[in-house]
Amino acid sequence: MTNKSEKNYWNYVQELRKRKTEDIYERSILLTKSSSVKERIIGVNVLAQFGFPRLHKREIIHTFFELLKNETSIDVVSAILYAIGHNNEKLTKNQIDLLCSFSGHKSNDIKQGVVFALCTVEKEKAIDTLILLSNDKKTSIRDWATFGLGSQLEIDNEKIRNALWKRISDKDESVRFEAIAGLSQRKDHRIKSVLKKELENIDEYGSLILESIEELNDKDFIPYLEKQIEKNKATKIVNEDWLLDTLNKLKQTE
């Protein structure tokens, strides 16, 4: 309650999660019903990943959704959404509907929590909500939503591809790279020209571009990589091992 260091706070939370006694579980449930915002958040954070292996998952996810129906604190709602994201394997239609209802909230923290809660949920309404949030004004929300659509979902359809293509020209590099990664993962060969352009201007943050080239696994990139390796010997902007590794992986599949 009084700790000032975020690092230490999470160390304490992790320790409580690992101890997994019935007393800690029951007291954490009680904390979620406290009149104190700080106590409610602590209760939620401990329960979010309680036990190694995890314990009481069904009861905990039920508790989270019951709390979500009446909670008014933005900070607590945000904590609950992130906690649900750690327990979202078997969400019901009603639970997904409730999560999606927060997508238009004025709080960026809550909208980002919605994205985290819905990542990997392969249901149409969840995917539609991620698509909606991939167009958000807030860069971090677009980034997470694009990552969720592109890399965290195995589903491949026209709707998802179109959403990813809209982010190809995003002003933020991270968002753009996540969209490229998602399209490469889906073997959308229309991304080749975009990847070639990004490869020409690759910098020390370009590992995701190289991973996307590997994912696409197109031999047309071999001469482009060889050219970039020669160029990089003078500029030394990129880790040469990354470039060589990608080149060798493409050559091995020839």
C-alpha positions as a Markdown table, in Angstrom:
| # | Residue | x | y | z |
|---|---|---|---|---|
| 1 | Met | 0.0 | 0.0 | 0.0 |
| 2 | Thr | 2.8 | 2.4 | 0.9 |
| 3 | Asn | 5.5 | 1.3 | -1.6 |
| 4 | Lys | 6.9 | 4.0 | -3.8 |
| 5 | Ser | 8.8 | 1.8 | -6.2 |
| 6 | Glu | 6.9 | 0.3 | -9.1 |
| 7 | Lys | 9.5 | -2.4 | -9.5 |
| 8 | Asn | 9.2 | -3.4 | -5.8 |
| 9 | Tyr | 5.4 | -3.3 | -6.0 |
| 10 | Trp | 5.4 | -5.9 | -8.8 |
| 11 | Asn | 8.0 | -8.0 | -6.9 |
| 12 | Tyr | 5.6 | -8.1 | -4.0 |
| 13 | Val | 2.7 | -9.0 | -6.2 |
| 14 | Gln | 4.6 | -11.8 | -7.9 |
| 15 | Glu | 5.6 | -13.2 | -4.5 |
| 16 | Leu | 2.0 | -13.2 | -3.3 |
| 17 | Arg | 0.9 | -14.9 | -6.6 |
| 18 | Lys | 3.6 | -17.6 | -6.1 |
| 19 | Arg | 2.6 | -18.4 | -2.5 |
| 20 | Lys | -0.8 | -19.6 | -3.7 |
| 21 | Thr | -2.4 | -20.3 | -0.2 |
| 22 | Glu | -6.1 | -20.2 | 0.3 |
| 23 | Asp | -5.6 | -17.4 | 2.8 |
| 24 | Ile | -3.9 | -15.2 | 0.2 |
| 25 | Tyr | -6.6 | -16.1 | -2.4 |
| 26 | Glu | -9.5 | -15.2 | 0.0 |
| 27 | Arg | -7.9 | -12.0 | 1.2 |
| 28 | Ser | -7.2 | -10.9 | -2.4 |
| 29 | Ile | -10.9 | -11.5 | -3.2 |
| 30 | Leu | -11.8 | -9.3 | -0.1 |
| 31 | Leu | -9.4 | -6.6 | -1.3 |
| 32 | Thr | -11.3 | -6.4 | -4.7 |
| 33 | Lys | -14.4 | -5.4 | -2.7 |
| 34 | Ser | -12.6 | -2.7 | -0.6 |
| 35 | Ser | -13.6 | 0.9 | -0.5 |
| 36 | Ser | -10.0 | 1.8 | -1.3 |
| 37 | Val | -9.0 | 2.1 | -4.9 |
| 38 | Lys | -5.4 | 1.0 | -4.1 |
| 39 | Glu | -6.6 | -2.1 | -2.3 |
| 40 | Arg | -9.0 | -3.1 | -5.1 |
| 41 | Ile | -6.1 | -2.8 | -7.6 |
| 42 | Ile | -3.8 | -4.9 | -5.4 |
| 43 | Gly | -6.5 | -7.6 | -5.1 |
| 44 | Val | -7.0 | -7.6 | -8.9 |
| 45 | Asn | -3.2 | -7.7 | -9.6 |
| 46 | Val | -2.6 | -10.6 | -7.3 |
| 47 | Leu | -5.5 | -12.6 | -8.7 |
| 48 | Ala | -4.6 | -11.9 | -12.3 |
| 49 | Gln | -2.0 | -14.7 | -12.3 |
| 50 | Phe | -2.6 | -16.4 | -9.1 |
| 51 | Gly | -0.6 | -19.6 | -8.5 |
| 52 | Phe | 2.1 | -21.4 | -10.4 |
| 53 | Pro | 0.5 | -23.5 | -11.8 |
| 54 | Arg | -2.6 | -21.3 | -11.9 |
| 55 | Leu | -5.4 | -21.8 | -9.4 |
| 56 | His | -9.1 | -20.9 | -9.2 |
| 57 | Lys | -9.1 | -19.6 | -12.7 |
| 58 | Arg | -12.9 | -20.0 | -13.3 |
| 59 | Glu | -13.8 | -18.3 | -10.0 |
| 60 | Ile | -11.3 | -15.5 | -10.7 |
| 61 | Ile | -12.5 | -14.7 | -14.2 |
| 62 | His | -16.1 | -14.6 | -12.8 |
| 63 | Thr | -15.0 | -12.2 | -10.1 |
| 64 | Phe | -13.3 | -9.9 | -12.7 |
| 65 | Phe | -16.5 | -9.6 | -14.8 |
| 66 | Glu | -18.7 | -9.0 | -11.8 |
| 67 | Leu | -16.4 | -6.2 | -10.7 |
| 68 | Leu | -16.3 | -4.8 | -14.2 |
| 69 | Lys | -20.1 | -4.3 | -14.2 |
| 70 | Asn | -20.1 | -1.7 | -11.4 |
| 71 | Glu | -16.5 | -0.4 | -11.1 |
| 72 | Thr | -16.2 | 3.4 | -11.5 |
| 73 | Ser | -12.5 | 4.0 | -11.0 |
| 74 | Ile | -10.6 | 4.2 | -14.3 |
| 75 | Asp | -7.5 | 2.8 | -12.7 |
| 76 | Val | -9.3 | -0.2 | -11.3 |
| 77 | Val | -11.2 | -0.9 | -14.5 |
| 78 | Ser | -7.8 | -0.7 | -16.4 |
| 79 | Ala | -6.3 | -3.2 | -13.9 |
| 80 | Ile | -9.3 | -5.6 | -14.4 |
| 81 | Leu | -9.0 | -5.4 | -18.2 |
| 82 | Tyr | -5.3 | -6.3 | -18.1 |
| 83 | Ala | -6.1 | -9.1 | -15.6 |
| 84 | Ile | -8.7 | -10.5 | -17.9 |
| 85 | Gly | -6.1 | -10.5 | -20.7 |
| 86 | His | -4.1 | -13.0 | -18.7 |
| 87 | Asn | -7.2 | -15.2 | -18.4 |
| 88 | Asn | -9.0 | -14.8 | -21.7 |
| 89 | Glu | -8.8 | -18.4 | -23.1 |
| 90 | Lys | -12.5 | -19.3 | -22.7 |
| 91 | Leu | -14.5 | -16.0 | -22.7 |
| 92 | Thr | -18.2 | -16.2 | -23.3 |
| 93 | Lys | -20.2 | -14.1 | -25.8 |
| 94 | Asn | -21.6 | -12.0 | -23.0 |
| 95 | Gln | -18.1 | -11.4 | -21.5 |
| 96 | Ile | -16.7 | -10.4 | -24.9 |
| 97 | Asp | -19.6 | -8.1 | -25.4 |
| 98 | Leu | -18.9 | -6.4 | -22.1 |
| 99 | Leu | -15.3 | -6.0 | -22.9 |
| 100 | Cys | -16.1 | -4.5 | -26.3 |
| 101 | Ser | -18.4 | -2.0 | -24.7 |
| 102 | Phe | -15.4 | -0.2 | -23.3 |
| 103 | Ser | -13.8 | 0.4 | -26.7 |
| 104 | Gly | -15.3 | 3.9 | -27.0 |
| 105 | His | -14.3 | 5.0 | -23.5 |
| 106 | Lys | -12.7 | 8.4 | -23.1 |
| 107 | Ser | -9.7 | 6.9 | -21.2 |
| 108 | Asn | -6.8 | 5.8 | -23.3 |
| 109 | Asp | -5.7 | 3.5 | -20.4 |
| 110 | Ile | -9.0 | 1.7 | -20.6 |
| 111 | Lys | -9.0 | 1.4 | -24.4 |
| 112 | Gln | -5.5 | 0.0 | -24.2 |
| 113 | Gly | -6.7 | -2.4 | -21.6 |
| 114 | Val | -9.5 | -3.5 | -23.9 |
| 115 | Val | -6.9 | -4.3 | -26.6 |
| 116 | Phe | -4.9 | -6.4 | -24.1 |
| 117 | Ala | -8.0 | -8.2 | -22.9 |
| 118 | Leu | -9.0 | -9.1 | -26.5 |
| 119 | Cys | -5.6 | -10.2 | -27.9 |
| 120 | Thr | -5.7 | -13.8 | -29.1 |
| 121 | Val | -9.6 | -13.9 | -28.8 |
| 122 | Glu | -10.6 | -15.3 | -32.1 |
| 123 | Lys | -14.2 | -14.2 | -32.1 |
| 124 | Glu | -15.7 | -11.9 | -34.7 |
| 125 | Lys | -16.8 | -9.1 | -32.3 |
| 126 | Ala | -13.4 | -9.2 | -30.6 |
| 127 | Ile | -11.6 | -8.9 | -33.9 |
| 128 | Asp | -13.9 | -6.1 | -35.0 |
| 129 | Thr | -13.1 | -4.2 | -31.8 |
| 130 | Leu | -9.3 | -4.7 | -32.4 |
| 131 | Ile | -9.8 | -3.4 | -35.9 |
| 132 | Leu | -11.7 | -0.3 | -34.6 |
| 133 | Leu | -8.9 | 0.4 | -32.1 |
| 134 | Ser | -6.2 | -0.1 | -34.7 |
| 135 | Asn | -7.5 | 3.3 | -36.0 |
| 136 | Asp | -7.4 | 5.1 | -32.7 |
| 137 | Lys | -5.7 | 8.5 | -32.4 |
| 138 | Lys | -3.4 | 7.3 | -29.6 |
| 139 | Thr | -0.3 | 5.7 | -31.1 |
| 140 | Ser | 0.2 | 3.1 | -28.3 |
| 141 | Ile | -3.4 | 1.9 | -28.8 |
| 142 | Arg | -2.9 | 1.6 | -32.6 |
| 143 | Asp | 0.3 | -0.2 | -32.0 |
| 144 | Trp | -1.1 | -2.8 | -29.6 |
| 145 | Ala | -4.2 | -3.4 | -31.7 |
| 146 | Thr | -2.2 | -3.8 | -34.8 |
| 147 | Phe | 0.1 | -6.3 | -33.0 |
| 148 | Gly | -3.0 | -8.1 | -31.8 |
| 149 | Leu | -4.5 | -8.4 | -35.2 |
| 150 | Gly | -1.2 | -9.1 | -37.1 |
| 151 | Ser | 0.8 | -11.4 | -34.8 |
| 152 | Gln | -1.5 | -12.7 | -32.1 |
| 153 | Leu | -4.3 | -14.0 | -34.3 |
| 154 | Glu | -4.0 | -17.0 | -36.5 |
| 155 | Ile | -7.2 | -16.2 | -38.4 |
| 156 | Asp | -6.6 | -14.9 | -41.9 |
| 157 | Asn | -9.4 | -13.2 | -43.8 |
| 158 | Glu | -9.9 | -10.1 | -46.0 |
| 159 | Lys | -11.2 | -8.0 | -43.1 |
| 160 | Ile | -8.0 | -8.5 | -41.1 |
| 161 | Arg | -5.7 | -7.9 | -44.1 |
| 162 | Asn | -7.5 | -4.7 | -45.1 |
| 163 | Ala | -7.1 | -3.4 | -41.5 |
| 164 | Leu | -3.4 | -4.2 | -41.6 |
| 165 | Trp | -3.0 | -2.5 | -45.0 |
| 166 | Lys | -4.5 | 0.7 | -43.6 |
| 167 | Arg | -1.7 | 0.8 | -41.1 |
| 168 | Ile | 1.1 | 0.3 | -43.7 |
| 169 | Ser | 1.3 | 4.1 | -44.1 |
| 170 | Asp | 1.0 | 4.9 | -40.4 |
| 171 | Lys | 3.1 | 7.8 | -39.2 |
| 172 | Asp | 4.5 | 5.7 | -36.4 |
| 173 | Glu | 7.2 | 3.2 | -37.3 |
| 174 | Ser | 6.3 | 0.6 | -34.7 |
| 175 | Val | 2.7 | 0.5 | -35.9 |
| 176 | Arg | 3.8 | 0.3 | -39.5 |
| 177 | Phe | 6.2 | -2.6 | -38.7 |
| 178 | Glu | 3.5 | -4.5 | -36.9 |
| 179 | Ala | 1.2 | -4.2 | -39.9 |
| 180 | Ile | 4.0 | -5.4 | -42.2 |
| 181 | Ala | 4.7 | -8.4 | -39.8 |
| 182 | Gly | 1.1 | -9.4 | -39.8 |
| 183 | Leu | 0.8 | -9.3 | -43.6 |
| 184 | Ser | 4.1 | -11.2 | -44.0 |
| 185 | Gln | 2.8 | -13.8 | -41.5 |
| 186 | Arg | -0.2 | -14.3 | -43.8 |
| 187 | Lys | 2.0 | -14.7 | -46.8 |
| 188 | Asp | 0.5 | -11.6 | -48.5 |
| 189 | His | 3.0 | -11.2 | -51.3 |
| 190 | Arg | 1.7 | -7.7 | -52.1 |
| 191 | Ile | 3.9 | -6.6 | -49.1 |
| 192 | Lys | 7.1 | -7.3 | -51.1 |
| 193 | Ser | 7.5 | -3.8 | -52.4 |
| 194 | Val | 6.9 | -2.3 | -49.0 |
| 195 | Leu | 9.5 | -4.7 | -47.5 |
| 196 | Lys | 12.1 | -3.9 | -50.1 |
| 197 | Lys | 11.7 | -0.1 | -49.5 |
| 198 | Glu | 12.0 | -0.7 | -45.7 |
| 199 | Leu | 15.1 | -2.8 | -46.2 |
| 200 | Glu | 16.8 | 0.0 | -48.1 |
| 201 | Asn | 16.3 | 2.3 | -45.1 |
| 202 | Ile | 16.7 | -0.3 | -42.3 |
| 203 | Asp | 18.3 | 0.9 | -39.1 |
| 204 | Glu | 19.1 | -0.6 | -35.7 |
| 205 | Tyr | 15.4 | -1.0 | -34.9 |
| 206 | Gly | 14.7 | -3.1 | -38.1 |
| 207 | Ser | 14.8 | -6.6 | -36.7 |
| 208 | Leu | 11.0 | -6.9 | -37.2 |
| 209 | Ile | 11.5 | -6.1 | -40.9 |
| 210 | Leu | 14.1 | -8.9 | -41.2 |
| 211 | Glu | 11.8 | -11.3 | -39.4 |
| 212 | Ser | 9.0 | -10.4 | -41.8 |
| 213 | Ile | 11.3 | -11.1 | -44.8 |
| 214 | Glu | 12.0 | -14.5 | -43.2 |
| 215 | Glu | 8.3 | -15.1 | -42.7 |
| 216 | Leu | 7.5 | -14.3 | -46.3 |
| 217 | Asn | 10.3 | -16.6 | -47.4 |
| 218 | Asp | 10.7 | -15.1 | -50.9 |
| 219 | Lys | 14.0 | -15.7 | -52.7 |
| 220 | Asp | 13.6 | -12.4 | -54.5 |
| 221 | Phe | 15.0 | -10.8 | -51.4 |
| 222 | Ile | 18.4 | -12.5 | -51.6 |
| 223 | Pro | 20.1 | -9.9 | -53.9 |
| 224 | Tyr | 18.5 | -7.1 | -51.9 |
| 225 | Leu | 19.9 | -8.5 | -48.7 |
| 226 | Glu | 23.4 | -9.0 | -50.2 |
| 227 | Lys | 23.3 | -5.4 | -51.4 |
| 228 | Gln | 22.3 | -4.2 | -47.9 |
| 229 | Ile | 25.1 | -6.2 | -46.3 |
| 230 | Glu | 27.7 | -4.6 | -48.5 |
| 231 | Lys | 26.2 | -1.1 | -47.8 |
| 232 | Asn | 26.1 | -1.9 | -44.0 |
| 233 | Lys | 29.8 | -2.7 | -44.0 |
| 234 | Ala | 30.5 | 1.0 | -44.4 |
| 235 | Thr | 27.6 | 2.5 | -42.4 |
| 236 | Lys | 27.4 | -0.2 | -39.7 |
| 237 | Ile | 23.9 | 0.9 | -38.8 |
| 238 | Val | 22.5 | -2.6 | -38.5 |
| 239 | Asn | 23.8 | -5.6 | -36.6 |
| 240 | Glu | 25.5 | -7.5 | -39.5 |
| 241 | Asp | 24.6 | -10.8 | -37.9 |
| 242 | Trp | 20.9 | -10.1 | -38.3 |
| 243 | Leu | 21.3 | -9.5 | -42.0 |
| 244 | Leu | 23.5 | -12.5 | -42.5 |
| 245 | Asp | 21.1 | -14.7 | -40.6 |
| 246 | Thr | 18.1 | -13.7 | -42.7 |
| 247 | Leu | 20.1 | -14.2 | -45.9 |
| 248 | Asn | 21.3 | -17.7 | -44.9 |
| 249 | Lys | 17.8 | -18.7 | -43.9 |
| 250 | Leu | 16.5 | -17.7 | -47.3 |
| 251 | Lys | 19.3 | -19.5 | -49.1 |
| 252 | Gln | 18.8 | -22.7 | -47.1 |
| 253 | Thr | 15.3 | -23.0 | -48.5 |
| 254 | Glu | 16.4 | -22.7 | -52.1 |
